[in-house]
Amino acid sequence: MKIVIQRVKKASLLVEQKEKANIQNGLLILIGFEESETEEEMDWVANKIVNLRIFNDEEMKMNLSIKDLDGEILLVSQFTLFASIKKGNRPSFIKAASPISAFNYYQRFVYALEKVFNKKIETGVFGADMEIRQVNNGPVTIIIDSKNIS
């Protein structure tokens, strides 16, 4: 999995000019999958995301997690996170999971995230052409590659 986490003041997602999701004070998460994902990795990453202390406390130090704030999460599938630009000028997505596998992984990750977060999250529409509007907070952006965690 490759994940981009952005701390946002607000974010909304539109499909065909209709709002599908809207969050305030939370995390916008873009996630891409490859064929070799495991449930253990998904559970670990979901737990890590929910407990990341990337929100400011009263002293303006990043000491609070999304769970501490009782914030909101918007999760969007994005296979282009696996773009390879090594050869030529057209990105290759050969490392991205097939659409069927990615859909199943996405559903499983939504479940893992909601389980550890202990509340429903907002989601994009898998495979749709989506428009995301966001107001970053910070900005704070964290990138996770589950195959290269250090």
N, C-alpha and C positions, 0 to 999 in steps of 0.2 A: 504494500500500500504506500502511496505517496499522498501526503495530506498537507494542505495549507490552511492554517488557522489564523483568522483575523479577528482581533477584538474590535467590536463595532458598537456605536451608539444606537444605530438602527440599520436594518437591512430588509429589503423586500425582494420578492422573486415574482416575475410575471411570465406567463405562458400565453402566447397569442393575445397580448395586450391586456390580459386579465390577471389580477393579483392572485397568486396561489399561496404565498406565505409572506409573513411579516413578523419581524422580531424587533425588540427594543433591548438595549443594554445586554449584549451577549456576544456569542461567537458565530461567525460565518465560517463554515468549514467546507472546503473543496476536497474531494477525495477521489483518487483513482486506484484501480485494482489491476493486478497482474494475475496470471493463471495459478500461481502457487501460493495463494493466501491460505492461512489456517485460522481456525476458530480461536486458538490460543493467542495468536497475534492480534486478532480483532478485539478480543477481550482486554488484552494488555493495553492496546492503543486507546480504546474507549475509556478505560480507567485512567490512563495518563491524561487524556484531554480534559476530562471532568475535574481532575484534581490539580491541573496546572495552575500555579499561583501567578496569574498574569494580569490581575485587576488590582487597582490601587486601594490601599486601606486609607484610614483617616490621616495618616502621615505621608501620603502620596508614595508609598513603597508598594511594589508589586508583591503583595502577600495574600491576596484573596483569589480563590478559584471561582469558576462559574457556579459551582454548587453553593459556595459560601454566599454569593450574591443572590441566589435564586434567580439567576438570569435566564436567558433563552438561547437556544441553539437552532441554527439553520444549516442543514447538511445538504450538500449538492454534489452529485456524482459528476466527475470530470475526467474522462479518459485521456484528455490532452496533457495531463500531468506526466504521462509516459512518453511524451514526444522525444524522439531522437533527432538531432539536427547534425549528426556527425557527417553524413554524406549528402551532398546536394543542398538545395534550398527549400525543398518540400519536406516537412517533418514526416518521419516514419512513426507509426504507432504499433509496431510489431510486438513490443513488450507489453502492451495493454491487454487485459483479459478480453476474451470474446464477449460480445454483448450478452449472451445468455449467462455465462459465468459471472460477469460483472454485475448483472441484475441480481443474481442470487447472493453474491457477496454484499452488495449494497443493502439488500433486505436484512441480511444477517447482521450487518454493522449497525443499522438503525436499531435493531433489537438490542444489541450489545450496549449501545450508547444510552438508550432509554432505560435499560436495566440498571446501569451504574449511576445514571443521572437521577433516576427515580421520578421521572416525569416525561411527558411526551415532548418530542422535538418536532420542529418544522422541517419539511423536506422539499427538495425540488421534484421535478417529474423526470424520471429516468428516461434518457434518450430524447427528450424534447429539446427544442431550441428555446433557451431560457434567457431572460433579461434580468440581471441582478443589479439592484441599486443599493448602495451602501454608504454609510458615513463612518469612516474608520475612527477609532478611538485610540489616539496615541501619536502615530500609528504603532500598533504592536502586531507583528506577523511572525508566526512560528511555523517552520517547515519540518515535517516528520517523514522519514523514509523508514518503514518498518524493517527493511532488509539491511539497513545501515544505521542502527541505533548505537549511539556512543554516549 
